[in-house]
Amino acid sequence: MKQKIKIGNFEAFCLLINLFCSKLILDFPRNVAEEAGTAAWIMVLLVSAAVFVIFIIIARIYKNFPQKDILDVAESGIGEAGKIIAGMLFMLQFLYLIPIVLREFAEDIKVVSLTTTPISIIIALFCIGMLTGAFLGIETLVRINAMAVPVLAAAFIFILLLSIPRFDLSKIAPWLGPGPLVIIKKAVPNISAYSELVALLFIIPFLNEKANYASIGKYAILVSGSFFTFSTLTYMLVYQYPMATEFFLPIYQLARSIRIGRFFSRIEAIFILVWASSAFLYLSSGLYFISYLFKKSFGLKTQKPLLIPFTILIFSIAMIPENLYTALQLELSYYRNYAWIITIIVPLFLLITASVRTKVERRNISNEADNK
Amino acid sequence: MPKLYRENYGKTYKMILFGGFSLKKSMSQRLKTIFLFSPKEPKDRFVLDGSSKDQDNKDSADTNDQSKQGEEVKDETRSGEDEKRFNRKANNEKRTGADGIKQPIPINEMNEKKRERKVNDTKALFIDTSLNANLDYIKARYNADINGDFKIREFKIIVMNKDYPVFVCFFDGMIDRLLVNMSIIQPLMTLSAMPVNMKDQTVRDVVYNHLIPQNQVKVCKTYQEIVDEVNFGGLGIFVDGLDVAFACDVKGWEHRNIEKPTSELNIRGPKESFNETNRMNTALLRKIIKDENLIVEDVLVGERSKTPCSMVYIKNIVNDSLVGEVRRRLKSIKTGYLRDSGELEQFLEDSTYLPAPQMLLTERPDRVASYLGEGRVGIIVHGSPFVIIAPVTLFNLIHSPEDYYLRYPYATLLRFIRILGVIFTLLLPSLYLAITNYHHEMLPTDLLLAIASAREKVPFPTVISIFIMEIAFELIREAGIRIPGPIGPTLSIVGALILGQAAVAANLVSPILIIIVAVTAIGSFSIPDFSLGYSFRALRFIYLLLAGFAGLLGITLGIFLHLLVLVHAKSFGVPFMAPFAPRTSGTRTNAILKTPLWKEEDRPDFVNPKDIKQQAHISRGWIKRGEGANANETEDKDR
């Protein structure tokens, strides 16, 4: 008997939180500091608000397509070809993102703790976890997310709270950094920070309470927006602007600077566990979505046989960048600048097309009925 | 290259490369052949010596021979079937007259066939009216001439002034001798002579109604029924002229008395434990749950051992589909012998390779009663003092029965300590290894210096010394269980010397490592479930390997994979990590932390009980004041 996948509201919420926030561990605070200087946290706030508004629009249009995922919507809007093209677009953006993030996680681990281990071994270890997670399915993954994310979030908040003694308000002056116009201009490509929001549009058919997808998305954006903003703010309050652009792992640096008495001076140890756990969850979900999108686009019966080939592909792509700097450049220069077009604009376009087509079809049917 | 040589060459090449595996087999099939028991493949047909040569020639001549041979076998089977079909057709034709109308089979021929069928099928063999025939059959069936403990006693009874030869049969040692003498044989011999109003009564009725003063008498029509009863400590009574036999329940074998639990010790709470007798165990449960809805459903498991197993559940609480699933699994088991609930557990569990038990085995009746009250099912196996509880979650396995008898603050503290024990067992040695090998910066400087100076003289890498110590400890633990009692203290002295002093004195390991191994061992003893303790003990070595290989990253990978497998697992359809993964909506949170007893209002909702409410919203009636009392009653009804 085929088992039906069921995902609870909290589980879906935790999945989204981890997908959004794992980049906090990597380089997010530093990147926004580079772009908006001392006003980085304001830019993050603006980006989160913008994504919130865009999601409300998406959710409103989505009401016309209950119980359908975005690929079904693409099919009803543009037809079979539309489903395949949209599926491939989403899949390719994940296939670009996941190996880069994998490489970044591996490189960071290598720099921090496994200095003599070859990078291929570290990537292979991540691949084992990623493959097993994706193999056991989305239901297991979201359940682990629901168990782990509250713990990881608590550890993260713990690190932020313990940084309070080192806060210095003067470090975020001038408050508006390079100026409001520059902030707004730089905020647009940074919408890509929420590019994983598209994952919610794939799991709608699996939700226990399908009507709740909008509130799941809204809460996830709110909570992760708060995480983004507060962690950037904390980072900027502890390290002044020019210095803040130097550290390659901002939150790790923040954790390293924490000291509680003489004995507890190495809090960053907790951070490595949080870091690796978040990476495993993120990468497993990513691999699952890659294979799911491929399966769904081409109408395959099962996705498990796809997992090993995709893992090998991800491993191989992750080995392409020469070093951490190249991987970061591949992410920042290309992915973060343009990913929002695929993950935010394309779904909007698909939804609008499908809505228009549905309305036209309905009108035609009612006209035909009137004529008869 | 000639065809014959080429194909043989290819065959040998394949054999060398794949160790006999066929290239055509997929990877998963090959893995299955290594790790799983494959279904028996049909053996090659027996070939006479004369024709074996031809067979060999055939094999070497053509690689496709096997498939051809397979086809031949199939053809022959088919031809055999055809032959049977032909004979059947011929018989039908015989019976069909020239005009095509079927002729009736003569009654003699039909009776003959029936008799033949009965003789072949011992289960359907009916008891004969002739006592001698029955005696011969029973003697033959039980090999009475060589079976020393099988006893037959022949005597006569008088019914309606007529002598009837009778014999009883039983296994000596399995029955209660006094009961047989006083309540079976004596009444049959003496009461039969007493004047009783036997008007309009058959011999069978007289024997059944007046001559066997026993509370459990079964009237058996087939030999199989009586044999089953006798095999399980019953007594068979055969009377001349009757086509039935009587089976009396006179079980009286030696057994252990009710004793204190040996593996689930406690200070507070009842101190009775199950023993090896099925009915005594069910009685212990009935003694606690005085409820007519407590159902004890018997199922026999084991084709030869016919071990009586009892499913116990409270009918108006447990989910019917859960009972159905347990019944389905129990009845589907096909094995020769079932000796213990540990064996049954392995037949019933959802996943064989999961590194955690998916059922709870307990020897405490109070614990079983408590789980039955939550809507779970218990399985009692005759011959085992451990009762199976299903379904369970991981959190049930780290609960102790004493948690329920202790006050809330103490029980909560104990739960914390136990969880700490689990973490120590699994992770402490691997964390030590990871920190000393890869992440020195994690330790405060003073502690780091202390560890470094202690390890200065040790020649082995940490990973080797920790494996030496862990294996030594496991050896001592295993030996401690197997060793005869009087030698026990010697072992502990040797163990303490090896582990404690000599290893450090010889600079084989550092003193800190001894502390790590000792704390790990103590942690493992704090796990209340024996089976879960084994699981964590084994997994500890995997974590050690991962930590030795990749430090904290390896440990995180291990935790991630471990959690993945546990979250994916199910126990009789119930997620193993419920109520956390998936989150269930019940108000009862007695999973990790203990809730105050008065707050445990609902049964765990992941077992889907028929009645979710376990106790009233205000369970302490004395706390009701004024109008609140009425309000709470209304609330109770609403719930």
Interface residues (C-beta under 8 A of the other chain):
Chain A: K6 G8 F10 E11 I109 S113 L114 T117 I121 I122 L125 I128 G129 T132 G133 L136 G137 T140 R143 I144 A146 M147 A148 R262 F263 F264 S265 R266 A269 I272 L273 A276 S277 F280 L281
Chain B: Y438 H439 E441 M442 L443 P444 A550 G551 L552 L553 G554 I555 T556 L557 I559 F560 L561 L563 L564 V565 V567 H568 P575 M577 F580 A581 P582 R583
